Amino acid sequence: MTGREEPPAQDEDDEPHARPQRESAPGSAYRTGWVSVLAVLVGLCAGGAAWVLYSLIGLVTNFVFYQRLGFDLPTLAHQSLGLWILIVPSLGGLVVGLMIKYGTSRVRGHGIPEAMEAVLANRSRIAPRVAILKPLSAAVAIGTGGPFGAEGPIIQTGGALGSVIGQLIDTTAAERKVLLACGAGAGMAAVFGTPIAGIILAIELLLFEFRSRSFIPLVIATTLATEVRYHLLGRGPIFQMQPAHYDVISGLPFYLLLGLLCGLVAVALTDGLYRVEDFFESLSLDEMWWPALGGLVLGVCGYLMPRVLGVGYDTITEILNGHFALGLLAALFLLKSIAFLVSLGSGTSGGLLAPTFMVGASLGGAFALTVNAVVPGAHLDPGAYALVGMAAVFASAARATFTLFVFAFEITRDFNSILPLMLVCVIADAVSIKLMKQTILTRKLARRGLTVPQEFEVDALQQVTVGEMMDREPPTVPASMKLSDLADRLADQDPELSRHEGLPVLDAAGRLVGIITHGDVLRQLEQGAGRDMDVLSAGTLDPVVAYPDELVHDAVLKMLHHDVGRLPVVERKDPGHLIGYLGRSATLEARLRRLQEEREREPGWLPLFRRREHG
């Protein structure tokens, strides 16, 4: 990306790396309870912010397209601007461009990558002005015809609110991340009325963890945000869908083919979006004018088909209910794709979910109607395939597959949709994984040098104990040994004493009393220590120890907390009894075990299927 984007705040401004006190550790019950209390505020604020953004979008849309005051979201299918529609999106883009130039460039885009960047590169800090300018810019962009939904801006706004609350008081970066994710998940829940999908979205795209310290506050925030939505916007689902017919067995070939198509479309949308971004960044034109230029293309698309303008929730609902013919669905698929790729690629403000939902739903509905026309007796339900296509395109583009399983179920409340949803989404996801390394959300971050975790697994260090990985017969030195004697043996590369960087020090009774490292020996010699100094005086008394029954992960945390690279291992009931030694190499060996489990193929029972070794 170009240097025009605001760089993330530097670490120099962050809090010094002070060692946390045991009682304030982020995973403690007390801190989890405190963050959960803050999550109540975050959830209420995110729910209120969703209502405010809905109202702002409705206000701008009604004023611009119908010259009236109102806060509902009107359909733009029957707007009467005539030729004025060609320039209205461009004027809205110009206003957004001014916000970008004189406000903050963080209002650009659809919001989720910006929230991810705050987590990965800025210790979950988002500037307060983002919480104000993002919904304002989105209201202007969408209200003047931008082909976006409110969900992306609300996710970023909710995340910004959570981050700001976390910055008002003393919190750790991990706790701010939880609050940011609470705001983002609550934002999605408040837009669509899908609290479970909001939880999973936050876990898949922002938290990169599944732990009680984050799950409990996240559930609280999304629950309250959804309840706020129910009170302010109503309890009904955002997409009212009639019961559809799903038949996985008879429709299996068609679902498989649709999954392949959805994956290919997701890849095409991702590549197209970043090609458009590259085009605008190659222009010598000031970035303030980019959204206005993209608005001209949007105006042409809107003139040809007004349904591609605005949030389009009403159009998506009609597609899901099978109200459109094949030709109209094909036109929607093409023009909506062009409209949202050019608009979003120009750097304006808006959400990604709604346009990809419309593209995917159009694809699924058109696919079903095409099959019905060419395959006698197919009788595919266009609404069912539209729902599945809607979920699969975004799921594979963003690799938020589990989120879309749950999301589609929550908006339909139809359990029969789950099986085809899962099948088509994972097929589309497999296609996108094969054809592109980054997702539509993470490619922007990858261009900025950030690596986004996309797979989740238990840390290998949390699955093995110290007793499994320790050296059970470590070299030791007596407390009475002279420093000079030890230095001489190390200089002669004594094979026993050179095995480890640290050497446990034992008293005359064989009890652990300290530890001395090679570095301690060198420092003492450089400082002119006398030849009569013993190793105990040169080393560390009462060293930090590990226990054989504790996890290697916990032992590594001890190393980091105390800035040491090795731990003597002692009996928990007898801390003076040395039974082993744990160094850095042992932690690497634990990870090597996991690698071997994944890569070493073991012989199977059936010789026919055994892999033949060559050479």
N, C-alpha and C positions, 0 to 999 in steps of 0.2 A: 504494500500500500504506500501511498505517497506520504510525504511529511506534513501534509495539510491536516492530518488527524491529530487530535490532542493526545500526547503521550500519557501513559498512566503515571500516577504520582510516584516519585522516587522513594526508595527505601530510607533515604536520609531523614525523611519526615516522619518515619514510623517510630513507634516506641522502642527504646533500646531492648536488647535481648536479655531481659531480666529473667532469672529463674523463678518460675511460679511457685507459690507456696502450695503445700499439699492440699490444704482445704479449699483452694480456689481452682483446682485442676478442672479443665473444661468438662471432663466426663463425670464429675462427682454429682451425687444426687442433689446437693444444694444448688449447684450452678444450673443443672438441668431444670430444677424447679423455678429458678429465677428467670432463665431464658423462656420458660413456658409462660410465665407471667407477662413478659414482654411480648410474647407471641399473641397474646390476647389483644394487645393494642395494635400490633401489626395487622392481624386479621381484620379488625374493625376498620382500620384506616384503609386497607386494600379494598375492602368491600365498598367503602364510601367513595374511594377514588374511581372504582369501576363505574359507579352510578354517575359521578361527576363527568367522566369522559363520555359515557353514553349520552348524557344530557348535552354536552358541548357539541358532540358530533351531530346530534339531532338538531340543535339550534342552528349550526352553520349550514347543514344540509337543507333545512326548511327555508332558511333565509335566501340562500344562493339559488336553489332550484325552483322554489315555489313562492318566493317573496312573501313569506309569512313567518310568524313567530310560533315556535313549537319545539318540544324536546323529544318527541318520538323519532324513531328511525324510519322515515318514509321510503317507499320503493322508488327507485329512479327509472323503472321500466317505462313510466308514462310521463316523464318530465317534458316540459314544453319550452326549453330554452332555444330550440332551433339551432341556428348556426353559432350562437353564442357559446354553445357547449364545446366548440373547438378551442376556445381560449380560456374558459373558466378554470380548468385544471392547471393551466400554465400560470395563471394569476395566483392560484393557491400555492403552486410550487415556488413562486417568487417569494411569497411571504415566509414559507419554510426556509428558503435559502437565506433570507435575512436573519432568521432565528439562528441558523447554523453559523453564519459569519459573525454575528454580534452577540450571540448567546453562548452556545456550546455545540461543538460538532457531535457530541454524544446523543443528540436527538436524531441523528441520521440512522437510517436502517430500521429494522423491525424489532429491535430491543433485546432479543434473547442472547445473541452473541455479545452484546455490550454487558449484559449481566454476567455472562460466563467469564468475560475478560476481567471484570471487577474481582471475581473470585480467584482467578488464576494468577493475575498480575498485580493486583492492587490491594491485596489483603482484605477484600470484600468492602472496600470503601467506594462509595458513589457520592458525587457532589450533590448537595441539596438542590441546586438549581435544575438538575436533571429531573427531579421529581415534579418540578413545576413546568419546565419547558417541554418535556416529552409529551404529556397529555395535550398541552396547548398546540404543539406542532402537529400532532396526530389528528386533533380535531379539525384543524385547518386543512390538512392534506386530504383526509377522508371526506370531510364535509364539502370540499370542492370537487369531489369525484374520484379521489384516490381509490384504487381497487383493492383496498386492504380491510382487514378486520381490526377490532379494538383490542384483541387479545394480546398481541405483541407489545404495544405500548403500555398496556396495563401490567403485563408481566414485568417489564422494565421499571415502570413506575412503582409497583408494589415492592419490587426488589430494592429500589432506591429508598423507599420509605423505611423498609426494614434495616437497610444499611445506615441510614441517618439516625434512626432510633438507637442502633448499636454504637454509633459514634458519640451520642449525647452523654453516655455514661461509660464507666470503665468496663470494657469487655475485651476478650481475647479475639484474635483474628478468626479462630474457629467458631466462636459464638456469633460474631458478626456474619459469618458465612451462613450459619443456621438462620439468623434473622432475615438475611437477604433472601434465602431460599423460601422462608415462610411467606415473605411478601410476594415473591414471584408465584409460588404455588397458590396462594390465596387470590392473587390476581386472576389466574386462569379459572379457578373455581368460581370467582365472582362474575366472570364474563359468561361462562357456559353453564353454570350450575352443576359442575362436575367435580366435587371435592376429592374423590379418590384419584381421578386422573390428574388433578392438580398436585396431589402428593407425589405421585409417581413421576410426573414431569420434573418436579424439583429434585427428586433423587437422581433421575437419569441424566439431567442436563446441568445441574448446578452443585449438588452436594457431593456427588461421587462417593457416597457412603450410605450404609444402612445401619444406623446405630440408634440406640434409645435416646441419646442426648439430642439428636436431630429429629427423629421420628415423632417423638411426643409433642414438641412445640409445633411441628409441621401440621400434625393432625388438628391441633387446637386452632391454628391460624386459618386453615382451609375450611374447617367446620364453621367458624364464626363468619368468615367472609361469605360463605354460601348462604348462611342465615340472613346476613345483611342483604344479599341479593334477593332472597325470597321476599323480604319486606319491602324493598324499594323497586324491584323490577318484576316481581311475580315468581311463582313457583314452577311454571311450565317450562319444559325444555326449550332451548333456543331454536331447535329444529323440530317442528311438529311433524312426525312421520307416521303414516298409517302402517298397520301390520303388513309385513312383506313375507314372501314365500322363499325360504332357504332350503335347498336340498343338496347337501354336500355329495351324496353318493351319485345321483344321476348327473349332477352338475360338476363333478370333479374335474373333467378335462377342461371345462370352461373356466373354472376357478384357477386352475394352474396357469392357463394361458393369460388370464387377466393379471395374475401376479407378475408374470414376466413383463407384460406391457406396463404395469404400474412402476416396476423397478426401472425400466428403460426411460419412462417419462420423468421419474425422479432424477435420474442422472442427467437427462437433457435439460431439465429446469435448473439444476445446480450449475451445470456448465454454462448455460445461457445467461444466468444471473451474473456470474463473475466475468463473462465476456463483455457484457454491457457495462459493468463497473470499470473494466479495463479501458473500454472505449471512452467513457467520460473522463477518466483520469489521464488519458492521452491528449485531451483537448487543452489548448492554451487558455481556454476560458476560465474565469474565476469560478470556484466551486459554488459560489452563491447562485450562479445562473443554471447550474446543472438540473435541479428539480423543475425549473421553469421550462427548460428544453425538453425534459422527459414528459412534462405535462402536455406539450403539443402533440406528441405521439398518442398519449392517453386520450386527448380530445378527439382525435380522429377515430380511435377505437370506440369511444363513447358515442360518437355521432353515428357510426355504423350499427352499433348495438348498445343502447343505453344500459342494459342489464349488467354490463361488465364494470360499471361505475359503482363506487360506494362499497359498503360492507358486504352487500349481496346475500345476507342471511335469508331473505325472502326467496331469492332465486334458488339458493341451495335447497331450501325446503321443498320448492316445487319439483326440483330434479329428483329428490329423494322420494317423492310421491308419484313419480312417473308421469308428470304432466306435459313433458316436452317431447316433440318429435325428433327423429334422428338428425335431420338437417340443422335444427336449432341447437341441439347438443353439440354437434360438430363445430358450429360457428362459435358457440360459447367457449368450447375447449381452446380453439385457436386464438380468438381475440382476447380472452381473459389471460391466457399465457403471455401474449405479447404485451398487454397493458400492464400486468404486474411486474414482468421482468424489466421492462424499460423504466417504469416509474420507480421501482425499488432500486434498480441499478443506478439510477440518476442521483440517489442519495437522499430521497425524500423520507418522510416519517410514516410508518405504517406497519401493520402486522402481517406475518407470513402465513398464518394458519388458514384464514378465511379464503384467500385466493387459491392456495393449493387445495383446499377442500373443494372449491368450485371446479377447479381443473380436474381433480380426481373423480368427483361425482359425475361430471360430464363424460369423462372417459368411461367410467363403469356403466352409466346408462346407455351411452352410444354403443358400447361393446355388446350389451345384452340385446339391444334392438337389432344390431347387425347380425348377430347369431340367429335371432328369431327369423330374420329375413332370408337367411341362406341355408339354415339347417331345419328341415321339416320336423315338426314336433318338438322343438327345443323348449319353447314356452318359458324362457328365462324371465324372471321378474326384474324389470329395469330398476325399480327402487332398491331391491336387495343388492344388485350389482353396483348401483351408484353409491350406496353406503360403504360397501367393501372397498371400492375404488377410492373413495374419499379418504378413508383411513389409510389405505396402503400407500398412496402417493406421498403423503406427508411422513408417514412412519418410516419409509425407506429413504426419503430425502434427508430427514433429520436423525435417523436411527433411534427414534423414540418409539420403538415398536410396542413395548409393553404399555406405554401410556395410551397409545391409540387403541389397543385392545379394549382397555377399560373405558376410554372416552366414548367410543362408539356404542358400547353397551349402556353407559350412563345416559346418553342422549336418546336412546331408543327404548330402554328398559325392556328389551326383547332378548331373552336368553338364547333364542334360536339363532341369533346373528353371530354368536361367539365363535362357533366352529369355522364358518367360512372366513370370518375376520382374521382369526389366527392363521389359518392356512395361507390366505392370499398375502397377508402382511409379511409373514416370514419369507415367502418366496420372493416378494419384491425386495425385502431387506437383503436377501442373499445376492440378488442381482446387483444391487447398489454397492454392496461390500466388494463384490468381484470387480466392478468397473470403476470405482472411485475410492480414493484413500480417505478423503475428508468429506464431511457432510455439508449440506447447505448452510448449516449453522457454524461449523468449525473451520471451513476453508478460509474465511476471513481472518480468523485468529491464527491459523497456521501461517498465513502470509505475514503476520506480525511477529512471527517467531514463537508462538505459544503452542504447546502441546496439550491437547485435551484428552483426558482419559475416556475411552469408549468401551472398555470392558471392565467388569467388576468380578473380583474373586477375593477369597480370604487370604490375607497376608500369610506367606509361608512361615514366617517367624511366629505366627500365632498358632501354629499347628504342631510345633515340636517343643519339647522341654529342654531346659539346660542340661539335665542329666543325660539326654540322648546325644547331645552334641559336644559335651565337654571332653577335654583330655583327662582321662582318669588317673594318669601317672605323670603329672607335670614335674619338671625339674624344680627343685627348691634349693635354698641356701640357708645355712644356719645364721642366727642373729649375731653370733660372735665372729663371723668371718670378716676379715679386713677388706676394706674397699679396694686396696691395691691388689690383693689376691684375686678378687673378682674381676677387676679390670684386666689383669694379665690373662686370665682364662678366656675372657671375651675376646681379647686381642688375638689370642691363639686360635680363635674360632672353635672353642670347645663344642663338640657336637651336641652334648647334652644341654648345656646352658644357653646355647644359641637357638634352641627350638622355638622359644617364645620371646616376645619383646619384654615381658614382665616376669619377674621371678618372685614367688611367694617366699617370705622370710619366716622361718620357724625357730621357736626357742628350744632350749635344751630338752624340754619334754615333748617336742614335736608338735607344739600348738602354734597356730597361725598368729603372728604378732604384727606383720606388716608386709609390704611388697616393695620391690625396687625394680626400676626399669633400666634399660640400657641408656635411655636419655638422662636418668638421674645420675648414673655413673659418669657420663661425659660432663654434665654440668658441674658436678662436684670437683672433678679433676681440673676443669677450666678455671674454677674459682680457687684453686690452690689448696684443696683439702689435704690434710695430713695423711700420711701412709697408715697411721694407726687408727683412723676413723673406721668404725665398723659399718656394715651394710645397713643395719637397722637405723642408725643415725642418718645415713645418707638417703634412705628411702622414705616411705610413707607409713606412718603408724595408723592402726585401726583402718585398714582399707575398706572401700566399698565392696561388698560381697554379693554373690548370687547364690541361689538355693537350687538344688537339683530338680525340685518339683515345680518351679516357676517357668513360665513361657520364655523362650528366647526373646520374644518381642519385648517383654517387660525388662529383661536383663539389658537389652540394647537401650531402652529408655533410661535406665540407670547410668549407662555409659555416657549418653548424651547429656543427661542432667548434671553429672559430675565431671564432665569433660575428661573422661578416661577411655582407654581403648581396650582394657582387659579387666576381668573380674576373677578373683579366687572364688571357688565354689566350696561352700561349707554345709555341714548338716544344719538344718533349721533349728533343731533342739540343742545343738552343740556347736555354736558359732566358731569355736576354736579348732574344730576338727576339719582339716583340709581334706577334701575328697576329689577335687578336680580344678580345672582352669578353663575359662571361656575367653577366647580372644576374637578379634574381628574375623579371622579366617573361618571360624566355626559358624558365624552368621552367614557368610557367603556359602558355606557348604550346605546350610539348610535350604538356601534358595536353589542350589545346584540339585538337590533332591527333587524339588518341584519340577525343574527343567527335565530331569531324567524321567520322571513320571509321564511327562507329556511327549517326549521324543523317543524313548526306548520302547520298541515294539517287542512284546513277549510272545513266544511261540504259542499258537492256539492248539486246541485238541485235535482239530481236523488237519491232517498233513496237507491236504489238497490246497488249503487256503494259507499255508505258511509262506511267508515271504522268503524268496530265495536270495541268499547272499552271494554276491559276485566278488571274485578276486579273493 
